[in-house]
């Protein structure tokens, strides 16, 4: 397959050129490639970028498939220009044994439209099993240091210390302090009774709750020399724990998620529990600080934390019963392109944080770049078109998006996964499936 006349944006460069794909990989990149090369895609007027590698998704399979499935959510992902995903362990059953981890890889094979990898989940009783997980077996160890996931909450200080000391692969953390959250919940109940408004969510899951938990995780990583990646940062205050500069050589890294870069608490009155998530969307000042930290290379990676729930579940009027999480993979790049359109970010930074940096941080083999010899995981974007989010166009099994009716200043035209067209002209293509990601460490 030959892609011609593309505006190629990759590794800080922007140039016009052609890309030849053979056997799933990028065979050649040149200003012009001639000859008979089978299928030809004319990309005139469009921009070719590496597909996004999303290092944080919840696809709900096994056990929670009324919310989402690997097949449905990866379909939404390729429709959004995402070509690889790393999926979280809080399914049912939880991915907290190596046997369940192997089962999950088998489950995704022949279902996932994207390439895929899975996290190994930490619990208070599986530290020995965690210590046996070797590089390549999972993308990282996931520790929930907040009250988001019930039985997977790791709150025993000795267990945390043991995991950080013995992990053979990177550790990633959800950082919120449970005792602080519980105290804030009690205060809210005293004031509001059973009618706590969703707008109180960032006060309950507060800046202090995030700060103290992130402080603990960073301290443990420094004590033990652990490779640590802190997920979904939400506050300006937490930025003090992370250093600006190139990703290479960093022991401790951090990500921001698209909804925390795009939304702030002013959206709660209109969207309510639809944007309730953990950690919470916080202030406009926090949002601006996160965007600035991305541009300063203090924040290393951008992800989604895609976490679907049914519309009925999200509509529950009780603050405590409406679940946290929202579907994001189909609109994630569009949200970032909107920030580029506003002048808050530039396209090179978006590509670096959603593809290059993710591949480097996790050691993903031969993906994340438009390079000869690499797998052809690509997205073709039309910046001369727009996308209005409509319910009938959504691939999420939950069937809704908080951005319905919103128009974004770009359109995902085509997505390639391993050299095959997985999505084109508004439709996911049948019979195209991803591969298990390989890791160099």
N, C-alpha and C positions, 0 to 999 in steps of 0.2 A: 504494500500500500504506500502511495506517495501523497504527502501533504505538500501542496505548492502555495507559493505567494503569501506565506504567513508572516505576520509580525511576531517574531519570537522574542519573548522576554524571559530571561534565565540568567542566574548567577550575576546579577547586576548589569547585564548587557541587554541591549535592545537592537534588533536588526531584522531585515527582511530576508527570508530564505525558505528553503524546502527541507523536508524531513522524510527520509526513506525508512520504512519499517519492514523488517524481514524476520520471520519466525518469532514474532512477539517483541523483538528488540529494535532499538534505533540503530539502523545500519549506517546511515550517513546523514550529515547535516551540511548543507552547502548553499551558497547564494542561488544556484540553479542546478537541478538534477534532471538529466534527460534520459531518454530510453523508455522502453515498455515495462512498466512496473505494476501492472495489474490495476487495481482500484486507485483512482486519482481523486483526491479531495481538494478542491480549490478553496483556499482559505483567504482569498483576497478580501481585504478590509477587516479581517478578524485577527485576534491575538492568541497565540499558542503559548500556554504556560504548563509547567509540571502540574499534574493532578495533586490535589491536597492530600496529605497524609494526616488523618485525624487521630490523635493519640488518646482520645477519651470519648467513648460512646457507650451507651447502655441500650442493647438491642433486645433485651427481655427474654431471650430464648436460651435455655429451656425454662419452663415453669410459669412464665408470665406473658404468654403469647397472646392474651387478649389485648395487650398494650402494643406489642410489636413483635416482629419475627426477623430473623436474619435476612430472609429473602426480601421482605417489604422494606426494611430500613436500609439495606444496601442498595435497593432500587432507588430510594430517595437520595442516597448518597451520590450515586453516579449521575443522577439528574442534577445534582448540585456541583459537579466537577470534582468530587472526592473519589479517589481511586484506591486508597488503602485505609483501613481502620484498625484500631486497637480497642478491644471490647472488654468491659469491666466484669468483675467476678460476682456481683451481687444479684445473681439469677437464683432460680430454685430448681435443683439444689445449688448452693453456692460453690464456686470454683475454688475450693480450699483443700483439695487433695489432688495429687498428680494424676490419679485415675480419672477424676472428673475433668481435669484439664485436657487429657487425651480425648475424652468423650466429646468435648466441645469442639476440638479441631475436626473430629470426624463428622460432627453435626453440621459444621459450616461448609465442608467440602461438597461442591455441587449445588449449594444454595446461595452462597455469598456472591453478589455481583461485583464486589470489590475484593481486593486482596485483604488478608486478615491475619491478626494475631490476637492472643488473649492474655490477660493479666492473671497472675496467681494471687488469690486473695488471702490476706492475713486474718487470723482470728486469735483469741486468747489462748487457744489450745493446740495450735499447729506449728509452733516455732521450729520443731525438729524437721517437719516436712518442708517448710520454707527453706531451711538450710541446705536441703538436698536438691533444690531446683537449680539447674545448671543453665548457663548461657545458651540461648536458642530455644529452650523449652517453653519459655514465656517471655513476653516483652519486658516485664518488670514485676516486682512484688507490689501489690496495692494494699495500703493500710488506710482504713477509715478511722481517722483520729477525731471523729465527730459523730453525733448521734443520728446520722442519716440512714443507717442500714441495719438497725436492730442487732441481730446476733453477730454481725461482722464488726461491730465496734470493738476496737482494741484499746482498752483503757487501763490495762495492768502495766505499771511502769517497768516491772522486771521483764515482762514479755516484750515490750517495745525496745528496751535496751538490748535484749537478746537478738531480736530480728535485725536491728541496725548493725549489730556486731557481726552477725554470721551470714547475712545475705550475700550470695555470689553474683547477683545481677542487680541492676538499679532498683531502688525503692521509690515509689511514688506515693504521695500522701494527700488525703483530703483533710485539711486542717481547720477544725472548729472545736473549741473546748466545751465539752458536754456540761460540766457543773455550772459554767457561766450561762449557757443557754437555758438550763433548767431554772436558774434564779430569775432570769429575764422573763421566762414564761410565767412564773409565779407572780411577778410584779404586774405583768400584763393582765393576768386573770383578776387580780385585786382591783384593777382600774376598769377593765372592760367586761368582766364576767365571761360569759360564753360568747360574746359578740365581738371578739377581737378582730379588728379590720386587717386585711392583708397588708396594708401600708405599714403595719407595725413589724412586719417580718424582718427588715434590716435592723430594727432595734432589738428584737429577740435574738436573732442570730447575728450578733453585733460585731462591730469593729474589734472590741476587746476579745471576744470569743475567738475570732480569727487570729488576732495578733498573738495571743498567748500560746495557741496551738502551733502556729508556724514557728514561733520562738523555740518551742520544745523540739520540733522536728529538725530544725536547723542545728540546734545544739547537739542533738544526738548524732547527726551526720558528721559534724565537726569532730566530736569526741572519738568516733569510730572510723572516720575516713570513708564513710558510706557514700556511694553515688546516689544523690537524692534529687528528685524532680518534684517540686511542689505544684500541685494542680490548682487551677481556677482561682488565682489571686483576685481579691475584690476590693482591697483597701489601699489607700495611699500610704498609710502608716506601715504596713507590712513590707513596703518596698525597701526599707532600710536594711533588711536581711540579705539583699541580693545586689551583686555588683554589676555595673554596666560594662560592656565590652564584648569582644568576640566570644562565641560559644566554646570554641576549642580550648580545652584545658580547664573548663569549669567543672568542679566537683558537685556544686549545688546549682541547679537551674530552676526556672519557674515559668509557668505558662499563664496566659490570660485566655478567657473564653469569649467567643464572639458576642454573646448577649451582654456580658459585663463591659465590653468595649463600646457597645451600641446603645444600650439602655441605661437609664438611671431611675431613681425613685419617683420621678415625675410621671412615669408611665403606669404606676399602680392604680390611680383612679380610673383609667380607661380600660386596662387589661386585667387588673385584679389577680386572681389566682392563676391565670394563664401564664404569668411570668414569675410565679412563686417558684423558687429554686434554692438549692443549698450548695454553696453559700449564697446568701441573698444578694440581689441587685441593690446597690447602695446609692450614695449621693452623686450628684453631678460633679462635685469636686473629685471624688474617688474615680469616676469614669475618666475624667480628663487626665488625672495622674496616671492611670493605667495606659491610656493611649500614648502619653508622653514617654512612659517607661518602655513601651514597645519601640518607639522611635530612637530611644537612647541605648537600645540593646541591653537594658536591665531586665526586661521580660524577654525570654528566649524563644518561646513557642506560642502559637495561637491554635486553639482547639475548639470543640463545640460543647462537650458534655451533653450531647444529645440524649434525652431521657424522656421518652413518650409515656403519657398516661391517656386513658380514654377521656373524651369530652365530659362524660357523665361524672367520672371521678373528679376532674378538675372543677366541675360546677358545684361541688359540695359546698354549702354555705358556711360550714364550720371551718375556721382557720386551721384547727388541728387535724381535721379529716381530709381536707383538700391536699392531695399529695404534691410534693415538690419535684420539679423537672418539666422540661418542655422540649418539643421536637425542633431540631435546628439544622440537620445536615443538608437539606435541600436548599436552604436559603443562606447558609453560612458564608460562602464566598461572595454572594450578592450583598450581604450586609457589609462585608469588608470593602467591596468595591464602592459602596455608598460612602464610606468614610474616606476613600481615595477621592471620590467626586467632591466631597466637602472640603478637601484640602487638609484633612487631619492626619492622613497617612499617604504614603506613595506606593505605587504598585510593586516596585522592587522589594520593599520591606514586607508587604503582604505575602509575596511569593516566598521570600526567604523564611518567614516565620511559619508558614503553613506547609512547606515542602522541604526545602533544603535543611533547615534547622532540625526538623523532626527526624529526618533520616540520619543526621549526624548525631543527635542526642541519644538515639536508641540503637545506633549502629545498623540501621536497615540496609541490607545489601542491594546495591545497584538500582536504587529507586530515589525519587525526590529531586532529580535533575533531568534536564534535556541534554543528555550526553550520548555520544556514540558508544554502543555496547551495553547501555543501560536498558532496562525494561521500558517499553513505550507506554507509560502511564501519563496521559496527557489530557488537557482540557482546552478546547477552543472557545474563546469568549468573544462575543460581539458587543463592543462598547458603543456601537452606533444604534443599538436597539435597547429596549427596556423589558422588564419583566414585572407584570402585575401578579401578585400572589392570589391565586384562585383555588377554592376548595377542590374543584374538579380536577385540578392539575397535580394535586398532592399525591405522593406515593406512600406517605406514612400510613401505617395501619390504623392509627388513631384518628386519621382523617381531618385533622385541624392544624392550623398554625396561628400563632399570635399575630402574624404579619398579614393575614388575609385582608385584601384590599389595598395594601401598600405597593407602590411601584418603585422598583430598584433600577438604577441607570445602567444596566448591562443584561446580557442574556447568555446562559450557557448553551452553546450551539451543539457541541459534540464532546463526548468523553471517551477516551480510549483506556482500556485496562488490558495490560499485557499485549498491546498491539491490536486488539480487537475493539471494534466500535461497540461500546456498552450502552451508549445513549446518544441519540441524534434527533434533532428537529422535534423535540418535545416528547419523545417516546423512548422508553427503555427497550433495548433490543433483546429478543429472546435467545436463550441458549448460550449466553456469555457469562462465564463465572471466573472469579478471581482465584488466586493461589495463596497458600500459606506464606507469610513473610519470612524471610531468612534474616538472621542477625549476625553481625560480625563479632559480637561480644555478648 
